[in-house]
Amino acid sequence: MINVILIDDEPLARLIVQEYLQAFANFKIVAQCDNGFEAVKAIQQHNPDLIFLDIQMPKINGFETLELLETKPAVIFTTAFDEYALKAFEQNAIDYLLKPFSEERFKKAIDKFLATHKIEISSTKVEKLLETTGKHQDEAHRIVVKNGSSILILPINDVMYIEAYDDYVKIFNKDTFYLKKKTMAYYEQILDAQQFVRIHRSYILNINYLTKIEPLDKNNALAILKNGIKIPLSKTGNLKLKEILNL
């Protein structure tokens, strides 16, 4: 039996998938969710083989939902928006169903899943999907993180700086930091370059928290933040920062 979870804030959209799935006797819907918070809990509880995931949802979007999962199931995206990188979806997700989709098109997506399901689906594939297609406009304004069993939404203006940490990054606010499985290059691309500056290969700084630049030697300096934290500035990062600040 193949366990499935439907994740969509539109009840009619979930109903259509439910009806189409009736043609496949070995598929069982174990949960239905209308937002990403419910989806994360349901996926952790049921450990499904496949999820049908809408992208545009209230609270947190489909990409952010996937990022919060430690073990990622196979994904077939369902969305009314065609503005995303379809080629990347085709390469990294099982399939991408553009609403409204026909039963014939749905069956093709299931066939693709079944063909892939015969071999183990690599979570690296989903990680690559998130890195290549997750550049969503929501993420320019907030970062969704896990704090134990809780899910937090950090307004981007509360982020002081981002630090590289092996395969993760540390997202620092005034009080603490949160780990996120993303790259520095990803945030360098997605965040406002006039506010968040890559000042070092290991640091991206929110210039709103900068209070002073302290020279160390000919090629290096320190960025002093309002709370007293000191962050290294590379020669290139120093030049970039001064250009943004018109110094």
CORJOPE-V364408 format. One record per backbone hydrogen bond with DSSP energy under -0.5 kcal/mol. CO is the residue of the C=O (numbers start at 1). NH is the residue of the N-H. E is the energy in kcal/mol with one decimal. If there is no record, write none. Layout:
# CORJOPE-V364408
CO,NH,E
CO,NH,E
This chain:
# CORJOPE-V364408
1,3,-0.6
2,28,-3.0
3,49,-1.8
3,50,-1.7
4,30,-2.7
4,31,-0.9
5,7,-0.5
5,52,-2.3
6,8,-0.5
6,33,-3.0
7,54,-2.3
9,11,-0.7
10,14,-1.8
11,15,-2.2
12,16,-2.2
13,17,-1.8
14,18,-2.4
15,19,-2.5
16,20,-2.5
17,21,-2.3
18,22,-0.6
19,22,-0.9
20,23,-1.3
21,24,-2.2
23,25,-0.6
24,27,-1.7
26,2,-3.3
28,4,-2.9
28,30,-0.7
31,6,-2.0
33,8,-2.5
35,39,-1.9
36,40,-2.4
37,41,-1.6
38,42,-2.6
39,43,-2.8
40,44,-2.0
41,45,-1.9
42,46,-2.9
43,47,-2.2
49,74,-1.6
50,5,-1.6
51,53,-0.6
51,76,-2.4
52,7,-2.8
52,54,-0.5
53,78,-2.3
55,57,-1.0
55,62,-2.4
58,36,-0.6
58,60,-2.0
60,36,-0.6
61,65,-2.1
62,66,-2.0
63,67,-2.0
64,68,-1.1
65,68,-0.6
66,69,-1.6
70,72,-0.5
71,73,-0.5
74,51,-2.1
75,94,-1.7
75,95,-0.9
76,53,-2.1
77,97,-3.5
78,55,-0.6
79,99,-3.1
84,86,-1.6
85,89,-1.9
86,90,-2.8
87,91,-1.6
88,92,-2.0
89,93,-2.8
95,77,-2.0
96,98,-0.6
97,79,-2.1
97,99,-0.6
102,106,-2.1
103,107,-2.4
104,108,-1.6
105,109,-1.6
106,110,-2.1
107,111,-2.5
108,112,-2.1
109,113,-2.1
110,114,-2.9
111,115,-2.2
112,116,-2.0
113,117,-3.2
114,118,-0.9
116,119,-1.6
122,125,-0.8
122,126,-0.8
123,127,-2.3
124,128,-2.4
125,129,-1.8
126,130,-2.4
127,131,-1.9
128,132,-2.2
129,133,-2.6
130,134,-1.3
134,136,-2.5
136,139,-1.2
137,140,-1.2
138,141,-1.8
138,142,-1.0
141,156,-2.4
143,154,-2.9
145,152,-2.9
147,150,-1.8
150,147,-2.8
152,145,-2.6
152,154,-0.6
153,155,-0.6
154,143,-2.1
155,158,-2.1
156,159,-1.3
158,160,-0.6
160,206,-2.6
161,172,-2.5
162,204,-2.3
163,170,-3.1
165,168,-2.7
168,165,-2.5
169,171,-0.5
169,180,-2.1
170,163,-2.2
170,172,-0.7
171,178,-1.8
172,160,-2.8
172,161,-0.9
176,173,-2.5
178,171,-3.2
180,169,-2.1
180,182,-2.0
183,187,-1.6
184,188,-2.3
185,189,-1.5
186,190,-2.2
187,191,-2.1
192,195,-1.6
192,196,-3.1
195,197,-0.6
195,207,-2.7
197,199,-1.3
197,205,-2.9
199,234,-2.5
200,203,-1.4
202,164,-2.0
203,199,-0.8
203,200,-1.4
204,162,-2.6
205,197,-2.6
205,207,-0.8
206,209,-2.3
207,210,-1.2
209,226,-2.0
212,214,-0.5
212,224,-3.2
213,215,-0.6
214,222,-2.6
220,216,-2.4
220,217,-1.8
221,233,-3.1
222,214,-3.0
222,224,-0.6
223,225,-0.6
223,231,-2.4
224,211,-2.9
224,212,-1.5
225,228,-2.1
229,225,-2.9
231,223,-3.4
233,221,-1.6
234,238,-2.9
235,239,-1.9
236,240,-2.4
237,241,-2.6
238,242,-2.5
239,243,-1.9
240,244,-2.1
241,245,-2.2
242,247,-3.0
243,246,-0.7
